[in-house]
Amino acid sequence: MARIQIIHEDEATGQLAEIYNDLLKSRGKLANVHKIHSLHPDSLVAHMDLYMTLMFKKSPLKRYQRELLGVVTSHNNHCAYCVKHHAEALNFYWKDEEKTRHVATKYHVMDLPRSDELLCQFAEELTRSPGSKKTAHIVDQLKKEGMSDRAVLDATMIIGYFNFVNRIVLGLDVEEEEHTGGYNY
């Protein structure tokens, strides 16, 4: 049970009902991480604008790489809710449940492309030790692998975004939905 009041879709009126309807149309489902914003609908709109920009708009990062960053960041924050949601999204692209299930803990021994392994390292290190020399070294390695400054920026923002959302989910005890499938990827 979340630590604050949540207005569910059948209780929503006015602006919140419109936002919920828009999310249902665009995302296919309404997640509890959306509903946790129900007392502050403007924050839900801003949250979703940032999410859609970082995760779906044009970027040098592939869609699966963005989900990979979300899974590794969320795993390092012990946020089971976000790991579950974004591992499902990652598996939509990978279509390999075994690989998806183990990537957050075993990426360093998996047969990932070097750039993906570095992105995982970056997500882990930036989450655990922001500003460390190791983080700077990983950025240098990403660039040596051919990753553009824009790709590094996008990766950094996605990692920051997931750290932000993980804290909302963990701080307010957002519950996992019974069925997480059915979202539009």
ZAKOLMI-571503 format. One record per atom (N, C-alpha, C): x, y, z; atom name; residue in three letters. Coordinates in nm, 3 decimals. Atoms other than C-alpha are relative to their C-alpha. Layout:
REC, x, y, z, atom, rest
REC, X, Y, Z, CA, ALA $
...
This chain:
REC, x, y, z, atom, rest
REC, 0.084, -0.119, 0.000, N, MET $
REC, 0.000, 0.000, 0.000, CA, MET $
REC, 0.088, 0.124, 0.000, C, MET $
REC, -0.078, -0.123, 0.007, N, ALA $
REC, 0.142, 0.337, -0.099, CA, ALA $
REC, -0.015, 0.081, 0.129, C, ALA $
REC, -0.001, -0.078, -0.124, N, ARG $
REC, 0.228, 0.574, 0.184, CA, ARG $
REC, -0.085, 0.127, -0.007, C, ARG $
REC, 0.087, -0.118, 0.015, N, ILE $
REC, 0.007, 0.851, 0.042, CA, ILE $
REC, -0.126, -0.042, -0.074, C, ILE $
REC, 0.126, 0.025, 0.071, N, GLN $
REC, -0.344, 0.871, -0.097, CA, GLN $
REC, 0.025, -0.004, -0.150, C, GLN $
REC, -0.005, 0.010, 0.145, N, ILE $
REC, -0.382, 0.766, -0.459, CA, ILE $
REC, -0.143, 0.009, -0.053, C, ILE $
REC, 0.130, -0.008, 0.067, N, ILE $
REC, -0.673, 0.864, -0.681, CA, ILE $
REC, 0.005, -0.095, -0.119, C, ILE $
REC, 0.002, 0.100, 0.107, N, HIS $
REC, -0.753, 0.566, -0.904, CA, HIS $
REC, -0.084, 0.050, -0.117, C, HIS $
REC, 0.064, -0.048, 0.122, N, GLU $
REC, -0.887, 0.597, -1.257, CA, GLU $
REC, -0.152, 0.010, 0.013, C, GLU $
REC, 0.146, -0.005, -0.015, N, ASP $
REC, -1.248, 0.523, -1.155, CA, ASP $
REC, -0.045, 0.112, 0.094, C, ASP $
REC, 0.030, -0.111, -0.091, N, GLU $
REC, -1.230, 0.808, -0.899, CA, GLU $
REC, 0.043, 0.135, -0.057, C, GLU $
REC, -0.059, -0.123, 0.054, N, ALA $
REC, -1.050, 1.065, -1.117, CA, ALA $
REC, -0.105, 0.086, -0.070, C, ALA $
REC, 0.088, -0.097, 0.068, N, THR $
REC, -1.226, 1.378, -1.237, CA, THR $
REC, 0.087, 0.110, -0.059, C, THR $
REC, -0.064, -0.119, 0.054, N, GLY $
REC, -1.135, 1.688, -1.435, CA, GLY $
REC, 0.133, -0.028, -0.068, C, GLY $
REC, -0.132, 0.009, 0.062, N, GLN $
REC, -0.770, 1.734, -1.532, CA, GLN $
REC, 0.062, -0.138, 0.018, C, GLN $
REC, -0.061, 0.130, -0.026, N, LEU $
REC, -0.659, 1.409, -1.368, CA, LEU $
REC, -0.065, -0.108, -0.087, C, LEU $
REC, 0.069, 0.098, 0.085, N, ALA $
REC, -0.924, 1.206, -1.556, CA, ALA $
REC, 0.048, 0.013, -0.144, C, ALA $
REC, -0.050, -0.022, 0.136, N, GLU $
REC, -0.807, 1.364, -1.884, CA, GLU $
REC, 0.142, -0.056, -0.016, C, GLU $
REC, -0.138, 0.049, 0.004, N, ILE $
REC, -0.443, 1.285, -1.805, CA, ILE $
REC, 0.000, -0.153, -0.001, C, ILE $
REC, 0.008, 0.146, -0.005, N, TYR $
REC, -0.529, 0.926, -1.714, CA, TYR $
REC, -0.047, -0.056, -0.135, C, TYR $
REC, 0.050, 0.047, 0.130, N, ASN $
REC, -0.728, 0.885, -2.038, CA, ASN $
REC, 0.107, 0.012, -0.107, C, ASN $
REC, -0.110, -0.017, 0.097, N, ASP $
REC, -0.437, 1.024, -2.242, CA, ASP $
REC, 0.107, -0.107, 0.019, C, ASP $
REC, -0.100, 0.105, -0.027, N, LEU $
REC, -0.197, 0.782, -2.071, CA, LEU $
REC, -0.050, -0.137, -0.046, C, LEU $
REC, 0.056, 0.127, 0.045, N, LEU $
REC, -0.428, 0.490, -2.137, CA, LEU $
REC, 0.006, -0.013, -0.152, C, LEU $
REC, -0.006, 0.002, 0.148, N, LYS $
REC, -0.442, 0.584, -2.506, CA, LYS $
REC, 0.143, -0.015, -0.050, C, LYS $
REC, -0.138, 0.000, 0.052, N, SER $
REC, -0.068, 0.642, -2.548, CA, SER $
REC, 0.083, -0.117, 0.052, C, SER $
REC, -0.084, 0.103, -0.061, N, ARG $
REC, 0.079, 0.380, -2.311, CA, ARG $
REC, -0.067, -0.136, 0.005, C, ARG $
REC, 0.071, 0.127, -0.002, N, GLY $
REC, -0.193, 0.113, -2.321, CA, GLY $
REC, -0.049, -0.040, 0.137, C, GLY $
REC, 0.036, 0.030, -0.138, N, LYS $
REC, -0.212, 0.092, -1.941, CA, LYS $
REC, 0.037, 0.118, 0.089, C, LYS $
REC, -0.032, -0.100, -0.101, N, LEU $
REC, -0.198, 0.309, -1.633, CA, LEU $
REC, 0.076, -0.070, 0.112, C, LEU $
REC, -0.086, 0.064, -0.101, N, ALA $
REC, 0.087, 0.215, -1.397, CA, ALA $
REC, -0.016, 0.072, 0.135, C, ALA $
REC, 0.005, -0.059, -0.134, N, ASN $
REC, 0.100, 0.275, -1.023, CA, ASN $
REC, 0.098, 0.117, 0.014, C, ASN $
REC, -0.094, -0.113, -0.005, N, VAL $
REC, 0.402, 0.502, -1.077, CA, VAL $
REC, -0.065, 0.127, -0.058, C, VAL $
REC, 0.077, -0.116, 0.048, N, HIS $
REC, 0.161, 0.728, -1.270, CA, HIS $
REC, -0.097, 0.046, 0.108, C, HIS $
REC, 0.103, -0.032, -0.099, N, LYS $
REC, -0.108, 0.711, -1.004, CA, LYS $
REC, 0.057, 0.066, 0.126, C, LYS $
REC, -0.059, -0.059, -0.119, N, ILE $
REC, 0.135, 0.810, -0.727, CA, ILE $
REC, 0.002, 0.153, -0.010, C, ILE $
REC, 0.002, -0.145, 0.024, N, HIS $
REC, 0.126, 1.161, -0.883, CA, HIS $
REC, -0.142, 0.057, 0.006, C, HIS $
REC, 0.140, -0.042, 0.017, N, SER $
REC, -0.255, 1.179, -0.865, CA, SER $
REC, -0.039, 0.123, 0.081, C, SER $
REC, 0.032, -0.120, -0.079, N, LEU $
REC, -0.260, 1.448, -0.595, CA, LEU $
REC, 0.063, 0.126, -0.059, C, LEU $
REC, -0.071, -0.112, 0.065, N, HIS $
REC, -0.040, 1.669, -0.819, CA, HIS $
REC, 0.008, -0.029, -0.150, C, HIS $
REC, 0.005, 0.037, 0.141, N, PRO $
REC, -0.151, 1.616, -1.181, CA, PRO $
REC, 0.105, 0.068, -0.088, C, PRO $
REC, -0.102, -0.067, 0.081, N, ASP $
REC, 0.092, 1.875, -1.320, CA, ASP $
REC, 0.134, -0.073, 0.008, C, ASP $
REC, -0.126, 0.074, -0.012, N, SER $
REC, 0.381, 1.670, -1.183, CA, SER $
REC, -0.005, -0.128, -0.084, C, SER $
REC, 0.014, 0.118, 0.085, N, LEU $
REC, 0.245, 1.364, -1.364, CA, LEU $
REC, 0.026, 0.035, -0.145, C, LEU $
REC, -0.022, -0.044, 0.139, N, VAL $
REC, 0.240, 1.555, -1.693, CA, VAL $
REC, 0.148, 0.027, -0.023, C, VAL $
REC, -0.144, -0.029, 0.014, N, ALA $
REC, 0.596, 1.683, -1.639, CA, ALA $
REC, 0.082, -0.128, 0.003, C, ALA $
REC, -0.069, 0.129, -0.010, N, HIS $
REC, 0.713, 1.336, -1.535, CA, HIS $
REC, -0.010, -0.075, -0.133, C, HIS $
REC, 0.019, 0.076, 0.124, N, MET $
REC, 0.564, 1.174, -1.845, CA, MET $
REC, 0.065, 0.070, -0.119, C, MET $
REC, -0.069, -0.071, 0.108, N, ASP $
REC, 0.699, 1.446, -2.075, CA, ASP $
REC, 0.149, -0.034, 0.002, C, ASP $
REC, -0.142, 0.034, -0.011, N, LEU $
REC, 1.050, 1.380, -1.944, CA, LEU $
REC, 0.023, -0.146, -0.039, C, LEU $
REC, -0.012, 0.143, 0.031, N, TYR $
REC, 1.004, 1.002, -1.961, CA, TYR $
REC, -0.010, -0.024, -0.151, C, TYR $
REC, 0.020, 0.023, 0.144, N, MET $
REC, 0.872, 1.010, -2.319, CA, MET $
REC, 0.114, 0.059, -0.081, C, MET $
REC, -0.113, -0.061, 0.071, N, THR $
REC, 1.150, 1.245, -2.430, CA, THR $
REC, 0.123, -0.087, 0.010, C, THR $
REC, -0.123, 0.077, -0.019, N, LEU $
REC, 1.429, 1.039, -2.279, CA, LEU $
REC, -0.009, -0.141, -0.056, C, LEU $
REC, 0.011, 0.142, 0.034, N, MET $
REC, 1.295, 0.694, -2.358, CA, MET $
REC, -0.050, -0.026, -0.141, C, MET $
REC, 0.062, 0.028, 0.130, N, PHE $
REC, 1.114, 0.735, -2.692, CA, PHE $
REC, 0.037, 0.097, -0.112, C, PHE $
REC, -0.033, -0.096, 0.107, N, LYS $
REC, 1.227, 1.047, -2.878, CA, LYS $
REC, 0.133, -0.036, -0.064, C, LYS $
REC, -0.122, 0.027, 0.076, N, LYS $
REC, 1.512, 1.052, -3.126, CA, LYS $
REC, 0.124, 0.014, 0.090, C, LYS $
REC, -0.122, 0.003, -0.080, N, SER $
REC, 1.847, 0.963, -2.967, CA, SER $
REC, 0.101, -0.088, -0.070, C, SER $
REC, -0.100, 0.093, 0.052, N, PRO $
REC, 2.177, 0.806, -3.068, CA, PRO $
REC, -0.003, -0.134, 0.072, C, PRO $
REC, 0.015, 0.127, -0.072, N, LEU $
REC, 2.094, 0.539, -2.808, CA, LEU $
REC, -0.119, -0.076, -0.057, C, LEU $
REC, 0.110, 0.085, 0.045, N, LYS $
REC, 1.883, 0.249, -2.924, CA, LYS $
REC, -0.101, -0.014, 0.115, C, LYS $
REC, 0.103, 0.015, -0.103, N, ARG $
REC, 1.555, 0.183, -2.741, CA, ARG $
REC, 0.040, -0.104, 0.105, C, ARG $
REC, -0.036, 0.103, -0.098, N, TYR $
REC, 1.685, -0.137, -2.583, CA, TYR $
REC, 0.110, 0.050, 0.094, C, TYR $
REC, -0.106, -0.052, -0.087, N, GLN $
REC, 1.992, 0.050, -2.452, CA, GLN $
REC, -0.057, 0.090, 0.108, C, GLN $
REC, 0.064, -0.086, -0.099, N, ARG $
REC, 1.767, 0.299, -2.276, CA, ARG $
REC, -0.066, -0.084, 0.109, C, ARG $
REC, 0.061, 0.090, -0.098, N, GLU $
REC, 1.573, 0.018, -2.111, CA, GLU $
REC, 0.108, -0.070, 0.082, C, GLU $
REC, -0.113, 0.062, -0.069, N, LEU $
REC, 1.903, -0.150, -2.023, CA, LEU $
REC, 0.051, 0.092, 0.111, C, LEU $
REC, -0.043, -0.097, -0.101, N, LEU $
REC, 2.012, 0.166, -1.841, CA, LEU $
REC, -0.100, 0.006, 0.116, C, LEU $
REC, 0.102, -0.003, -0.104, N, GLY $
REC, 1.682, 0.170, -1.653, CA, GLY $
REC, 0.006, -0.122, 0.090, C, GLY $
REC, -0.007, 0.124, -0.078, N, VAL $
REC, 1.717, -0.193, -1.545, CA, VAL $
REC, 0.121, 0.002, 0.093, C, VAL $
REC, -0.122, 0.003, -0.081, N, VAL $
REC, 2.077, -0.158, -1.424, CA, VAL $
REC, -0.005, 0.106, 0.109, C, VAL $
REC, 0.013, -0.106, -0.101, N, THR $
REC, 2.013, 0.173, -1.246, CA, THR $
REC, -0.096, -0.043, 0.110, C, THR $
REC, 0.102, 0.040, -0.097, N, SER $
REC, 1.699, 0.040, -1.078, CA, SER $
REC, 0.046, -0.117, 0.086, C, SER $
REC, -0.055, 0.112, -0.078, N, HIS $
REC, 1.873, -0.282, -0.975, CA, HIS $
REC, 0.096, 0.053, 0.108, C, HIS $
REC, -0.097, -0.055, -0.095, N, ASN $
REC, 2.149, -0.080, -0.808, CA, ASN $
REC, -0.065, 0.082, 0.110, C, ASN $
REC, 0.077, -0.069, -0.103, N, ASN $
REC, 1.884, 0.116, -0.618, CA, ASN $
REC, -0.095, -0.095, 0.075, C, ASN $
REC, 0.087, 0.100, -0.062, N, HIS $
REC, 1.706, -0.206, -0.515, CA, HIS $
REC, -0.148, 0.034, -0.021, C, HIS $
REC, 0.137, -0.038, 0.034, N, CYS $
REC, 1.390, -0.084, -0.689, CA, CYS $
REC, -0.062, -0.110, -0.086, C, CYS $
REC, 0.059, 0.115, 0.070, N, ALA $
REC, 1.211, -0.407, -0.779, CA, ALA $
REC, -0.110, 0.042, -0.096, C, ALA $
REC, 0.109, -0.047, 0.085, N, TYR $
REC, 0.914, -0.216, -0.923, CA, TYR $
REC, 0.055, 0.041, -0.138, C, TYR $
REC, -0.053, -0.049, 0.128, N, CYS $
REC, 1.122, -0.040, -1.191, CA, CYS $
REC, 0.080, -0.107, -0.074, C, CYS $
REC, -0.069, 0.111, 0.066, N, VAL $
REC, 1.341, -0.344, -1.257, CA, VAL $
REC, -0.101, -0.085, -0.074, C, VAL $
REC, 0.101, 0.085, 0.062, N, LYS $
REC, 1.029, -0.549, -1.327, CA, LYS $
REC, -0.057, 0.064, -0.125, C, LYS $
REC, 0.060, -0.069, 0.115, N, HIS $
REC, 0.871, -0.291, -1.557, CA, HIS $
REC, 0.099, 0.012, -0.116, C, HIS $
REC, -0.094, -0.029, 0.108, N, HIS $
REC, 1.185, -0.211, -1.752, CA, HIS $
REC, 0.073, -0.124, -0.050, C, HIS $
REC, -0.050, 0.128, 0.050, N, ALA $
REC, 1.316, -0.566, -1.771, CA, ALA $
REC, -0.100, -0.057, -0.101, C, ALA $
REC, 0.103, 0.044, 0.095, N, GLU $
REC, 0.986, -0.650, -1.937, CA, GLU $
REC, 0.014, 0.076, -0.132, C, GLU $
REC, -0.018, -0.079, 0.122, N, ALA $
REC, 1.040, -0.365, -2.182, CA, ALA $
REC, 0.127, -0.041, -0.073, C, ALA $
REC, -0.126, 0.044, 0.060, N, LEU $
REC, 1.402, -0.472, -2.241, CA, LEU $
REC, -0.019, -0.134, -0.071, C, LEU $
REC, 0.022, 0.131, 0.061, N, ASN $
REC, 1.290, -0.827, -2.310, CA, ASN $
REC, -0.088, 0.010, -0.124, C, ASN $
REC, 0.078, -0.024, 0.122, N, PHE $
REC, 1.041, -0.691, -2.565, CA, PHE $
REC, 0.094, 0.014, -0.120, C, PHE $
REC, -0.099, -0.019, 0.107, N, TYR $
REC, 1.350, -0.597, -2.769, CA, TYR $
REC, 0.094, -0.119, -0.012, C, TYR $
REC, -0.097, 0.110, 0.002, N, TRP $
REC, 1.587, -0.878, -2.672, CA, TRP $
REC, -0.065, -0.135, -0.030, C, TRP $
REC, 0.070, 0.128, 0.017, N, LYS $
REC, 1.331, -1.161, -2.670, CA, LYS $
REC, 0.085, -0.116, 0.052, C, LYS $
REC, -0.085, 0.100, -0.065, N, ASP $
REC, 1.560, -1.356, -2.436, CA, ASP $
REC, -0.014, 0.019, 0.151, C, ASP $
REC, 0.029, -0.018, -0.142, N, GLU $
REC, 1.420, -1.390, -2.084, CA, GLU $
REC, 0.119, -0.031, 0.090, C, GLU $
REC, -0.116, 0.038, -0.081, N, GLU $
REC, 1.731, -1.560, -1.947, CA, GLU $
REC, 0.102, 0.115, 0.003, C, GLU $
REC, -0.095, -0.112, 0.011, N, LYS $
REC, 1.960, -1.282, -2.072, CA, LYS $
REC, -0.053, 0.122, 0.075, C, LYS $
REC, 0.062, -0.116, -0.066, N, THR $
REC, 1.718, -1.015, -1.948, CA, THR $
REC, 0.002, -0.017, 0.151, C, THR $
REC, 0.007, 0.025, -0.144, N, ARG $
REC, 1.684, -1.176, -1.605, CA, ARG $
REC, 0.136, 0.021, 0.069, C, ARG $
REC, -0.132, -0.004, -0.062, N, HIS $
REC, 2.061, -1.177, -1.545, CA, HIS $
REC, 0.082, 0.124, -0.033, C, HIS $
REC, -0.085, -0.109, 0.048, N, VAL $
REC, 2.181, -0.860, -1.716, CA, VAL $
REC, 0.042, 0.097, 0.111, C, VAL $
REC, -0.034, -0.099, -0.103, N, ALA $
REC, 2.170, -0.633, -1.409, CA, ALA $
REC, 0.110, -0.047, 0.094, C, ALA $
REC, -0.100, 0.052, -0.094, N, THR $
REC, 2.390, -0.863, -1.203, CA, THR $
REC, 0.120, -0.063, -0.067, C, THR $
REC, -0.107, 0.074, 0.067, N, LYS $
REC, 2.603, -1.038, -1.463, CA, LYS $
REC, 0.043, 0.062, -0.132, C, LYS $
REC, -0.033, -0.061, 0.130, N, TYR $
REC, 2.648, -0.788, -1.747, CA, TYR $
REC, 0.148, -0.011, -0.032, C, TYR $
REC, -0.145, 0.001, 0.019, N, HIS $
REC, 3.026, -0.796, -1.696, CA, HIS $
REC, 0.053, -0.135, -0.048, C, HIS $
REC, -0.044, 0.131, 0.049, N, VAL $
REC, 3.044, -1.169, -1.780, CA, VAL $
REC, -0.088, -0.051, -0.115, C, VAL $
REC, 0.086, 0.038, 0.112, N, MET $
REC, 2.781, -1.175, -2.053, CA, MET $
REC, 0.066, 0.042, -0.131, C, MET $
REC, -0.053, -0.032, 0.132, N, ASP $
REC, 2.852, -1.155, -2.420, CA, ASP $
REC, -0.075, 0.120, -0.059, C, ASP $
REC, 0.063, -0.124, 0.047, N, LEU $
REC, 2.725, -0.798, -2.459, CA, LEU $
REC, 0.097, 0.075, -0.090, C, LEU $
REC, -0.090, -0.090, 0.072, N, PRO $
REC, 2.860, -0.554, -2.714, CA, PRO $
REC, 0.073, 0.091, 0.101, C, PRO $
REC, -0.082, -0.080, -0.093, N, ARG $
REC, 3.137, -0.349, -2.550, CA, ARG $
REC, -0.072, 0.128, 0.041, C, ARG $
REC, 0.069, -0.125, -0.034, N, SER $
REC, 2.931, -0.029, -2.568, CA, SER $
REC, -0.113, -0.025, 0.100, C, SER $
REC, 0.108, 0.032, -0.096, N, ASP $
REC, 2.640, -0.198, -2.385, CA, ASP $
REC, 0.057, -0.033, 0.137, C, ASP $
REC, -0.065, 0.030, -0.128, N, GLU $
REC, 2.873, -0.334, -2.117, CA, GLU $
REC, 0.043, 0.130, 0.069, C, GLU $
REC, -0.042, -0.129, -0.057, N, LEU $
REC, 3.013, 0.017, -2.069, CA, LEU $
REC, -0.120, 0.080, 0.049, C, LEU $
REC, 0.121, -0.070, -0.045, N, LEU $
REC, 2.661, 0.162, -2.048, CA, LEU $
REC, -0.046, -0.057, 0.133, C, LEU $
REC, 0.036, 0.063, -0.127, N, CYS $
REC, 2.586, -0.091, -1.772, CA, CYS $
REC, 0.093, 0.047, 0.112, C, CYS $
REC, -0.097, -0.049, -0.100, N, GLN $
REC, 2.906, 0.007, -1.589, CA, GLN $
REC, -0.031, 0.144, 0.038, C, GLN $
REC, 0.030, -0.141, -0.023, N, PHE $
REC, 2.813, 0.372, -1.629, CA, PHE $
REC, -0.122, 0.015, 0.090, C, PHE $
REC, 0.121, -0.006, -0.082, N, ALA $
REC, 2.463, 0.317, -1.485, CA, ALA $
REC, 0.030, -0.041, 0.143, C, ALA $
REC, -0.033, 0.048, -0.135, N, GLU $
REC, 2.603, 0.123, -1.190, CA, GLU $
REC, 0.085, 0.103, 0.075, C, GLU $
REC, -0.093, -0.090, -0.068, N, GLU $
REC, 2.885, 0.364, -1.111, CA, GLU $
REC, -0.062, 0.138, 0.027, C, GLU $
REC, 0.062, -0.131, -0.020, N, LEU $
REC, 2.688, 0.687, -1.162, CA, LEU $
REC, -0.107, -0.007, 0.109, C, LEU $
REC, 0.100, 0.018, -0.105, N, THR $
REC, 2.415, 0.548, -0.935, CA, THR $
REC, 0.065, -0.015, 0.137, C, THR $
REC, -0.065, 0.028, -0.129, N, ARG $
REC, 2.651, 0.427, -0.663, CA, ARG $
REC, 0.096, 0.110, 0.045, C, ARG $
REC, -0.105, -0.097, -0.035, N, SER $
REC, 2.927, 0.691, -0.677, CA, SER $
REC, 0.002, 0.115, -0.100, C, SER $
REC, 0.001, -0.110, 0.098, N, PRO $
REC, 2.824, 0.999, -0.877, CA, PRO $
REC, 0.122, 0.090, 0.018, C, PRO $
REC, -0.116, -0.090, -0.003, N, GLY $
REC, 3.120, 1.216, -0.965, CA, GLY $
REC, 0.132, -0.068, 0.026, C, GLY $
REC, -0.126, 0.069, -0.029, N, SER $
REC, 3.380, 0.947, -0.903, CA, SER $
REC, 0.092, 0.003, -0.122, C, SER $
REC, -0.097, 0.008, 0.110, N, LYS $
REC, 3.696, 0.918, -1.110, CA, LYS $
REC, -0.033, -0.117, -0.092, C, LYS $
REC, 0.037, 0.116, 0.081, N, LYS $
REC, 3.573, 0.578, -1.224, CA, LYS $
REC, -0.112, 0.038, -0.098, C, LYS $
REC, 0.107, -0.045, 0.089, N, THR $
REC, 3.259, 0.742, -1.366, CA, THR $
REC, 0.058, 0.078, -0.118, C, THR $
REC, -0.065, -0.079, 0.106, N, ALA $
REC, 3.474, 0.988, -1.562, CA, ALA $
REC, 0.076, -0.092, -0.096, C, ALA $
REC, -0.073, 0.096, 0.083, N, HIS $
REC, 3.689, 0.700, -1.687, CA, HIS $
REC, -0.097, -0.076, -0.093, C, HIS $
REC, 0.098, 0.071, 0.082, N, ILE $
REC, 3.378, 0.514, -1.811, CA, ILE $
REC, -0.049, 0.090, -0.113, C, ILE $
REC, 0.041, -0.094, 0.106, N, VAL $
REC, 3.264, 0.824, -2.001, CA, VAL $
REC, 0.108, 0.005, -0.108, C, VAL $
REC, -0.111, -0.001, 0.098, N, ASP $
REC, 3.607, 0.838, -2.167, CA, ASP $
REC, -0.001, -0.128, -0.084, C, ASP $
REC, 0.005, 0.128, 0.072, N, GLN $
REC, 3.576, 0.469, -2.257, CA, GLN $
REC, -0.118, -0.006, -0.097, C, GLN $
REC, 0.117, -0.004, 0.090, N, LEU $
REC, 3.228, 0.519, -2.403, CA, LEU $
REC, 0.034, 0.081, -0.126, C, LEU $
REC, -0.036, -0.084, 0.114, N, LYS $
REC, 3.364, 0.796, -2.623, CA, LYS $
REC, 0.104, -0.069, -0.089, C, LYS $
REC, -0.098, 0.075, 0.079, N, LYS $
REC, 3.660, 0.578, -2.730, CA, LYS $
REC, -0.067, -0.110, -0.082, C, LYS $
REC, 0.077, 0.102, 0.072, N, GLU $
REC, 3.404, 0.315, -2.834, CA, GLU $
REC, -0.084, 0.061, -0.113, C, GLU $
REC, 0.073, -0.066, 0.108, N, GLY $
REC, 3.254, 0.574, -3.069, CA, GLY $
REC, -0.131, 0.063, 0.041, C, GLY $
REC, 0.123, -0.061, -0.046, N, MET $
REC, 2.970, 0.698, -2.854, CA, MET $
REC, 0.015, 0.152, -0.005, C, MET $
REC, -0.005, -0.145, 0.014, N, SER $
REC, 2.892, 1.061, -2.931, CA, SER $
REC, -0.028, 0.068, 0.134, C, SER $
REC, 0.030, -0.078, -0.120, N, ASP $
REC, 2.870, 1.334, -2.671, CA, ASP $
REC, -0.151, 0.001, 0.027, C, ASP $
REC, 0.146, 0.002, -0.017, N, ARG $
REC, 2.493, 1.341, -2.732, CA, ARG $
REC, -0.045, -0.134, 0.060, C, ARG $
REC, 0.036, 0.131, -0.056, N, ALA $
REC, 2.470, 0.967, -2.659, CA, ALA $
REC, 0.038, -0.007, 0.148, C, ALA $
REC, -0.043, -0.002, -0.141, N, VAL $
REC, 2.667, 1.014, -2.335, CA, VAL $
REC, -0.094, 0.088, 0.082, C, VAL $
REC, 0.096, -0.087, -0.068, N, LEU $
REC, 2.438, 1.303, -2.241, CA, LEU $
REC, -0.132, -0.073, 0.022, C, LEU $
REC, 0.126, 0.071, -0.013, N, ASP $
REC, 2.129, 1.095, -2.311, CA, ASP $
REC, 0.010, -0.111, 0.105, C, ASP $
REC, -0.019, 0.107, -0.099, N, ALA $
REC, 2.268, 0.802, -2.108, CA, ALA $
REC, 0.002, 0.059, 0.140, C, ALA $
REC, -0.008, -0.064, -0.131, N, THR $
REC, 2.348, 1.035, -1.818, CA, THR $
REC, -0.138, 0.046, 0.047, C, THR $
REC, 0.134, -0.046, -0.037, N, MET $
REC, 1.998, 1.186, -1.824, CA, MET $
REC, -0.092, -0.117, 0.032, C, MET $
REC, 0.083, 0.117, -0.027, N, ILE $
REC, 1.834, 0.843, -1.839, CA, ILE $
REC, 0.035, -0.061, 0.136, C, ILE $
REC, -0.042, 0.051, -0.132, N, ILE $
REC, 2.039, 0.721, -1.542, CA, ILE $
REC, -0.051, 0.093, 0.109, C, ILE $
REC, 0.052, -0.097, -0.097, N, GLY $
REC, 1.948, 1.041, -1.355, CA, GLY $
REC, -0.150, -0.011, 0.016, C, GLY $
REC, 0.145, 0.016, -0.004, N, TYR $
REC, 1.583, 0.997, -1.446, CA, TYR $
REC, -0.039, -0.121, 0.084, C, TYR $
REC, 0.035, 0.120, -0.076, N, PHE $
REC, 1.575, 0.642, -1.310, CA, PHE $
REC, 0.036, 0.013, 0.147, C, PHE $
REC, -0.030, -0.026, -0.141, N, ASN $
REC, 1.748, 0.749, -0.989, CA, ASN $
REC, -0.113, 0.082, 0.064, C, ASN $
REC, 0.112, -0.083, -0.045, N, PHE $
REC, 1.473, 1.013, -0.952, CA, PHE $
REC, -0.125, -0.086, 0.023, C, PHE $
REC, 0.122, 0.079, -0.009, N, VAL $
REC, 1.188, 0.770, -1.019, CA, VAL $
REC, 0.013, -0.110, 0.106, C, VAL $
REC, -0.021, 0.103, -0.102, N, ASN $
REC, 1.340, 0.495, -0.804, CA, ASN $
REC, -0.027, 0.057, 0.139, C, ASN $
REC, 0.021, -0.060, -0.131, N, ARG $
REC, 1.332, 0.734, -0.510, CA, ARG $
REC, -0.147, 0.029, 0.028, C, ARG $
REC, 0.145, -0.018, -0.018, N, ILE $
REC, 0.965, 0.818, -0.567, CA, ILE $
REC, -0.064, -0.135, 0.034, C, ILE $
REC, 0.058, 0.133, -0.019, N, VAL $
REC, 0.876, 0.449, -0.593, CA, VAL $
REC, 0.037, -0.056, 0.137, C, VAL $
REC, -0.044, 0.055, -0.127, N, LEU $
REC, 1.084, 0.345, -0.292, CA, LEU $
REC, -0.046, 0.085, 0.118, C, LEU $
REC, 0.037, -0.089, -0.110, N, GLY $
REC, 1.008, 0.650, -0.078, CA, GLY $
REC, -0.148, -0.004, 0.035, C, GLY $
REC, 0.145, 0.001, -0.023, N, LEU $
REC, 0.631, 0.617, -0.121, CA, LEU $
REC, -0.059, -0.140, -0.009, C, LEU $
REC, 0.045, 0.141, 0.004, N, ASP $
REC, 0.612, 0.235, -0.140, CA, ASP $
REC, -0.101, -0.025, -0.112, C, ASP $
REC, 0.087, 0.027, 0.113, N, VAL $
REC, 0.458, 0.224, -0.486, CA, VAL $
REC, -0.003, -0.151, -0.022, C, VAL $
REC, 0.017, 0.145, 0.013, N, GLU $
REC, 0.318, -0.127, -0.525, CA, GLU $
REC, 0.013, -0.045, -0.144, C, GLU $
REC, -0.004, 0.061, 0.132, N, GLU $
REC, 0.390, -0.353, -0.818, CA, GLU $
REC, -0.141, -0.040, -0.039, C, GLU $
REC, 0.129, 0.044, 0.051, N, GLU $
REC, 0.087, -0.418, -1.035, CA, GLU $
REC, -0.001, -0.152, -0.010, C, GLU $
REC, 0.010, 0.146, 0.012, N, GLU $
REC, -0.042, -0.773, -1.050, CA, GLU $
REC, 0.051, -0.046, -0.136, C, GLU $
REC, -0.045, 0.032, 0.135, N, HIS $
REC, 0.017, -0.779, -1.428, CA, HIS $
REC, 0.066, 0.124, -0.059, C, HIS $
REC, -0.070, -0.117, 0.053, N, THR $
REC, 0.282, -0.549, -1.572, CA, THR $
REC, -0.005, 0.007, -0.151, C, THR $
REC, -0.001, 0.001, 0.146, N, GLY $
REC, 0.241, -0.648, -1.938, CA, GLY $
REC, -0.105, 0.092, -0.059, C, GLY $
REC, 0.102, -0.074, 0.071, N, GLY $
REC, 0.041, -0.466, -2.200, CA, GLY $
REC, 0.031, 0.145, -0.032, C, GLY $
REC, -0.037, -0.138, 0.031, N, TYR $
REC, 0.230, -0.139, -2.236, CA, TYR $
REC, 0.042, 0.011, -0.146, C, TYR $
REC, -0.045, -0.027, 0.136, N, ASN $
REC, 0.304, 0.018, -2.572, CA, ASN $
REC, 0.148, 0.037, 0.004, C, ASN $
REC, -0.143, -0.028, 0.005, N, TYR $
REC, 0.677, 0.005, -2.641, CA, TYR $
REC, 0.037, 0.062, -0.133, C, TYR $
